[in-house]
Amino acid sequence: MTKPSPISPTIPLDQDGVHHGFLKLPYSRDDSAWGAVMIPITVIQNGTGPTALLTGGNHGDEYEGLVSLFKLAGSLKASDVTGRVIILPAMNYPAFRNASRTSPIDAGNMNRSYPGKPDGTVTQKIADYVFRYLVPMADIVLDIHSGGKTLDFIPFAAAHVLPDKEQEARCVAAMQAFGAPYAMMMLELDAVGMFDTVVEEAGKTFVTTELGGGGSTTAERVAIADRGVRNVLIHAGILTGVIEPAPDGTTMLDMPDDRCFVASEATGLFEPCVDLGAVVKQGDLIARIYDVERTGTAPREYHASRDGIVSCRHFPGLIKTGDCLAVIAEVL
């Protein structure tokens, strides 16, 4: 028998109105013997209808979703809604407060911790609660990501190739409704433990994003997130209104195989030779890495593995062996 979660909500999850509160996870520690991790949550419900679960902060240094969802939680009224909206803007709350990708409590990467464990680490307990208690309530799930401190992306919404083609079509329709400048059929190099994977295996309509990165955000990227969240809620039938497309339209992209990913095989000083969003041909020079131990040595050069667009790039000025250097996506 599966153990009950130690997490309890401080607000009702199934009553009409606007409810702001917390998911309370008891956590005894040196500075608070009977303390708790208090994860902000908002539930807005009005009558019967579909339920959307909106999540950000799966990684704590990705800010586009955090900003947009904290903003939405303070502005959305029950009278705007038909059905229910569950807003969890900072899913890995300890990581968010630490401005880090992973939790400072247990080093947990939440997006590699699903389905979680009710008697596991703090990160695993949060993942377990979200998966066993919130996901089953949802008809559609939107999980907003960006590149955090180490990557930068062109702004795209994404769906995955799924065995169930009817479900895949629902996810693609929601991805297109988001209205980002780009829409990606996304390949995950390591899908084990991901929120995406367990939500899709539960049969839900799932949309994710990569809306920038660099450990900060911009007004443009927040605007894309704001528009996309509302578009998804309109698409789901929870909000009324007309879906607002990206001003210059949406370009469809594909990541058909692992050749899209260019990994660094050296450690040193990173020089991007093309900018994010550049259109490249196979063989084009995209980056150099310089040995920082001495001057006068030739840099290692990296070339595009295929024709396409630079959809992701390493962000910091220094790079290590094994780091993702760039991702080249195909334009459909």
C-alpha positions as CSV (number, residue, x, y, z in Angstrom):
1,M,0.0,0.0,0.0
2,T,1.3,3.4,-0.9
3,K,1.9,5.7,2.0
4,P,0.0,8.9,2.3
5,S,1.8,12.1,1.6
6,P,3.2,14.1,4.5
7,I,2.2,17.3,2.6
8,S,-1.1,19.0,3.4
9,P,-2.7,21.9,1.6
10,T,-3.7,24.9,3.8
11,I,-6.5,25.8,1.4
12,P,-9.3,23.8,-0.2
13,L,-8.5,22.5,-3.7
14,D,-12.1,21.9,-4.8
15,Q,-14.1,24.9,-3.6
16,D,-15.4,27.9,-5.7
17,G,-13.5,31.2,-5.2
18,V,-9.9,32.3,-5.1
19,H,-7.8,30.6,-2.5
20,H,-4.2,31.5,-1.8
21,G,-2.2,29.3,0.6
22,F,0.6,26.7,0.9
23,L,1.5,23.1,0.5
24,K,2.9,22.4,3.9
25,L,5.7,19.9,4.2
26,P,7.0,19.3,7.7
27,Y,10.8,19.6,7.8
28,S,12.7,19.4,11.0
29,R,16.1,21.1,10.8
30,D,18.7,22.9,12.9
31,D,17.1,26.3,12.8
32,S,13.5,25.1,13.2
33,A,12.8,21.8,15.0
34,W,9.2,21.7,14.1
35,G,9.5,23.7,10.9
36,A,8.0,23.2,7.5
37,V,8.7,23.9,3.8
38,M,5.8,26.2,2.8
39,I,5.2,26.0,-1.0
40,P,2.9,28.8,-2.3
41,I,-0.2,27.6,-4.2
42,T,-3.3,29.3,-5.6
43,V,-6.5,27.6,-6.6
44,I,-9.2,29.5,-8.5
45,Q,-12.5,27.7,-9.2
46,N,-15.8,28.7,-10.6
47,G,-18.4,25.9,-11.2
48,T,-17.8,22.8,-13.2
49,G,-15.4,22.6,-16.1
50,P,-11.9,21.6,-17.0
51,T,-8.9,21.9,-14.7
52,A,-5.5,23.4,-15.7
53,L,-2.4,22.8,-13.6
54,L,0.1,25.6,-14.2
55,T,3.6,25.0,-12.8
56,G,6.9,27.0,-12.7
57,G,10.1,26.7,-10.7
58,N,10.5,23.0,-11.5
59,H,14.1,24.3,-11.6
60,G,14.7,27.1,-9.2
61,D,16.7,29.4,-11.5
62,E,14.3,29.6,-14.4
63,Y,12.3,32.8,-14.0
64,E,9.9,33.3,-16.9
65,G,7.4,30.9,-15.5
66,L,7.9,32.1,-11.9
67,V,7.2,35.8,-12.8
68,S,4.2,35.0,-15.0
69,L,2.5,32.6,-12.6
70,F,3.0,34.7,-9.5
71,K,1.5,37.6,-11.5
72,L,-1.4,35.5,-12.7
73,A,-2.1,34.2,-9.1
74,G,-2.6,37.8,-8.0
75,S,-4.8,38.9,-10.9
76,L,-7.1,36.1,-12.0
77,K,-10.6,36.3,-10.6
78,A,-13.0,33.5,-10.0
79,S,-15.5,35.2,-12.3
80,D,-13.0,34.9,-15.1
81,V,-12.9,31.2,-14.9
82,T,-15.1,28.3,-15.9
83,G,-13.7,25.3,-14.1
84,R,-10.5,25.4,-12.1
85,V,-6.9,26.7,-12.3
86,I,-4.3,25.4,-10.0
87,I,-1.2,27.6,-9.9
88,L,2.1,26.3,-8.4
89,P,4.6,29.0,-9.5
90,A,7.6,27.6,-7.5
91,M,7.2,23.8,-7.5
92,N,10.8,23.2,-6.2
93,Y,10.4,26.0,-3.7
94,P,13.7,25.4,-1.8
95,A,15.6,25.6,-5.1
96,F,13.8,28.8,-6.1
97,R,14.6,30.5,-2.8
98,N,18.3,29.4,-3.3
99,A,18.3,30.7,-6.9
100,S,19.6,27.3,-7.9
101,R,18.6,24.6,-10.4
102,T,18.5,21.9,-7.6
103,S,17.4,22.0,-4.0
104,P,19.9,23.2,-1.4
105,I,18.3,20.7,1.1
106,D,19.0,17.4,-0.7
107,A,20.6,18.4,-4.1
108,G,17.4,17.1,-5.7
109,N,16.7,17.9,-9.3
110,M,12.9,17.9,-9.3
111,N,12.6,17.2,-13.0
112,R,14.5,14.0,-12.5
113,S,12.7,13.0,-9.3
114,Y,9.2,11.9,-10.5
115,P,7.1,10.1,-9.6
116,G,8.7,10.8,-6.2
117,K,8.4,9.1,-2.9
118,P,6.2,10.0,0.1
119,D,8.9,8.8,2.5
120,G,11.9,10.0,0.4
121,T,13.9,13.3,0.4
122,V,12.2,16.7,0.5
123,T,12.4,16.9,-3.3
124,Q,10.9,13.4,-3.7
125,K,8.1,14.2,-1.3
126,I,7.1,17.3,-3.2
127,A,7.2,15.4,-6.5
128,D,5.1,12.6,-5.0
129,Y,2.4,15.1,-3.9
130,V,2.3,16.9,-7.2
131,F,2.0,13.7,-9.1
132,R,-0.4,11.8,-6.9
133,Y,-2.7,14.6,-5.7
134,L,-2.5,17.5,-8.2
135,V,-1.9,15.8,-11.6
136,P,-5.0,13.5,-11.3
137,M,-7.2,16.7,-10.9
138,A,-5.9,18.2,-14.2
139,D,-7.1,17.9,-17.7
140,I,-4.2,20.0,-19.1
141,V,-0.8,20.7,-17.5
142,L,1.5,23.5,-18.5
143,D,5.1,23.4,-17.0
144,I,7.1,26.5,-17.9
145,H,10.8,26.2,-18.2
146,S,13.8,28.2,-19.5
147,G,17.5,27.6,-19.5
148,G,18.4,28.7,-16.0
149,K,21.9,29.9,-15.3
150,T,23.7,27.6,-17.8
151,L,21.7,27.6,-21.0
152,D,19.8,30.1,-23.2
153,F,17.0,29.2,-25.6
154,I,15.1,30.8,-28.3
155,P,11.5,31.1,-26.8
156,F,9.5,28.0,-27.7
157,A,6.6,25.9,-26.5
158,A,7.1,22.2,-26.9
159,A,5.4,18.8,-27.2
160,H,6.8,15.3,-27.4
161,V,6.3,12.5,-29.8
162,L,4.0,10.0,-28.0
163,P,2.8,6.4,-28.6
164,D,-0.8,7.5,-28.3
165,K,-1.3,9.7,-31.4
166,E,-4.6,11.1,-30.2
167,Q,-2.9,12.3,-27.0
168,E,0.0,13.6,-29.0
169,A,-2.4,15.6,-31.2
170,R,-4.0,17.2,-28.1
171,C,-0.5,18.2,-26.8
172,V,0.5,19.6,-30.2
173,A,-2.7,21.6,-30.4
174,A,-2.1,23.1,-26.9
175,M,1.5,23.8,-27.8
176,Q,0.5,25.7,-30.9
177,A,-2.2,27.6,-28.9
178,F,0.5,28.8,-26.5
179,G,1.6,31.1,-29.3
180,A,5.4,31.3,-28.7
181,P,7.6,32.5,-31.5
182,Y,8.7,28.9,-32.0
183,A,7.0,25.5,-31.4
184,M,9.3,22.5,-31.0
185,M,8.7,18.8,-31.3
186,M,11.1,18.1,-28.5
187,L,13.5,15.2,-27.9
188,E,14.6,14.5,-24.4
189,L,18.1,12.9,-24.0
190,D,17.1,11.5,-20.5
191,A,13.4,11.4,-19.9
192,V,13.5,9.1,-16.8
193,G,12.1,10.9,-13.8
194,M,10.8,13.9,-15.7
195,F,7.6,15.6,-14.8
196,D,6.8,15.5,-18.5
197,T,7.1,11.8,-18.7
198,V,4.8,10.9,-15.7
199,V,2.2,13.5,-16.8
200,E,2.1,12.1,-20.3
201,E,2.0,8.5,-19.0
202,A,-1.0,9.6,-17.0
203,G,-2.8,10.5,-20.3
204,K,-2.9,14.2,-19.7
205,T,-2.5,17.0,-22.2
206,F,0.9,18.4,-21.5
207,V,2.8,21.4,-22.8
208,T,6.2,22.6,-21.7
209,T,8.4,25.5,-22.7
210,E,11.9,26.9,-22.9
211,L,11.5,30.7,-22.9
212,G,15.1,32.0,-22.5
213,G,17.6,31.5,-19.8
214,G,20.8,32.9,-18.4
215,G,19.5,32.9,-14.8
216,S,17.3,36.0,-15.4
217,T,14.6,37.1,-17.7
218,T,13.5,40.0,-19.9
219,A,10.3,42.0,-20.4
220,E,9.9,40.3,-23.8
221,R,10.2,36.8,-22.5
222,V,7.8,37.5,-19.6
223,A,5.3,38.9,-22.1
224,I,5.6,35.6,-24.1
225,A,4.9,33.6,-21.0
226,D,1.9,35.8,-20.0
227,R,0.4,35.6,-23.4
228,G,1.0,31.8,-23.6
229,V,-0.5,31.0,-20.3
230,R,-3.7,32.9,-21.1
231,N,-3.8,31.3,-24.6
232,V,-3.6,27.8,-23.1
233,L,-6.4,28.6,-20.6
234,I,-8.5,29.9,-23.5
235,H,-7.7,26.8,-25.5
236,A,-8.8,24.6,-22.6
237,G,-12.1,26.4,-22.3
238,I,-11.3,27.8,-18.9
239,L,-11.1,31.5,-20.0
240,T,-13.1,33.2,-22.6
241,G,-11.5,35.3,-25.3
242,V,-9.5,34.9,-28.6
243,I,-6.2,33.2,-28.7
244,E,-3.5,35.8,-29.4
245,P,-0.8,34.5,-31.8
246,A,2.8,35.5,-31.7
247,P,3.2,38.9,-33.4
248,D,5.4,37.4,-36.2
249,G,3.8,34.0,-36.2
250,T,5.1,30.7,-34.9
251,T,8.0,28.8,-36.6
252,M,7.7,25.0,-36.3
253,L,10.9,23.2,-35.3
254,D,11.9,19.6,-34.8
255,M,14.6,17.7,-32.8
256,P,14.5,14.4,-34.6
257,D,17.5,12.7,-33.0
258,D,20.4,13.1,-30.6
259,R,22.6,14.6,-33.4
260,C,20.8,17.9,-32.6
261,F,22.9,18.1,-29.4
262,V,26.5,19.4,-29.6
263,A,28.4,18.5,-26.4
264,S,31.7,20.0,-25.4
265,E,34.7,17.7,-25.4
266,A,37.0,20.3,-23.8
267,T,37.2,22.6,-20.8
268,G,38.0,26.2,-21.2
269,L,36.9,29.6,-22.5
270,F,33.8,29.5,-24.6
271,E,33.5,31.6,-27.8
272,P,30.1,31.5,-29.6
273,C,30.7,32.0,-33.3
274,V,27.0,32.4,-34.1
275,D,24.3,33.8,-32.0
276,L,21.1,32.2,-30.7
277,G,18.5,31.9,-33.4
278,A,21.1,31.9,-36.2
279,V,20.3,29.7,-39.3
280,V,23.3,27.4,-40.0
281,K,24.3,24.7,-42.5
282,Q,25.9,21.4,-41.6
283,G,29.6,22.0,-41.1
284,D,29.3,25.7,-40.2
285,L,31.6,26.9,-37.4
286,I,29.4,27.5,-34.3
287,A,31.9,27.8,-31.4
288,R,35.5,27.7,-30.2
289,I,36.9,26.6,-26.8
290,Y,40.2,28.0,-25.7
291,D,42.7,26.4,-23.4
292,V,42.9,28.7,-20.4
293,E,46.0,27.1,-18.9
294,R,48.3,28.8,-21.4
295,T,48.4,31.1,-24.4
296,G,49.4,30.2,-27.9
297,T,47.5,27.0,-28.3
298,A,44.9,26.5,-31.0
299,P,41.3,26.5,-29.9
300,R,39.1,23.5,-30.4
301,E,36.4,24.2,-33.0
302,Y,32.9,22.9,-33.1
303,H,30.7,22.8,-36.2
304,A,27.0,22.4,-36.8
305,S,25.9,18.8,-37.0
306,R,23.1,19.5,-39.4
307,D,21.2,22.2,-41.2
308,G,18.9,24.2,-38.9
309,I,18.6,26.9,-36.3
310,V,20.6,27.4,-33.1
311,S,17.8,26.9,-30.7
312,C,20.0,26.6,-27.5
313,R,23.5,27.7,-26.5
314,H,25.8,27.4,-23.5
315,F,25.4,30.6,-21.5
316,P,28.4,31.1,-19.1
317,G,31.8,32.3,-20.5
318,L,33.5,29.1,-19.2
319,I,32.6,25.6,-20.3
320,K,33.4,22.1,-19.1
321,T,33.8,18.8,-20.9
322,G,30.4,17.2,-21.2
323,D,28.4,20.5,-21.1
324,C,25.8,21.1,-23.7
325,L,27.4,23.6,-26.1
326,A,24.5,24.1,-28.5
327,V,21.4,22.5,-29.9
328,I,20.6,22.7,-33.7
329,A,16.9,22.2,-34.4
330,E,15.5,21.6,-37.9
331,V,13.0,24.1,-39.3
332,L,9.8,22.4,-40.5
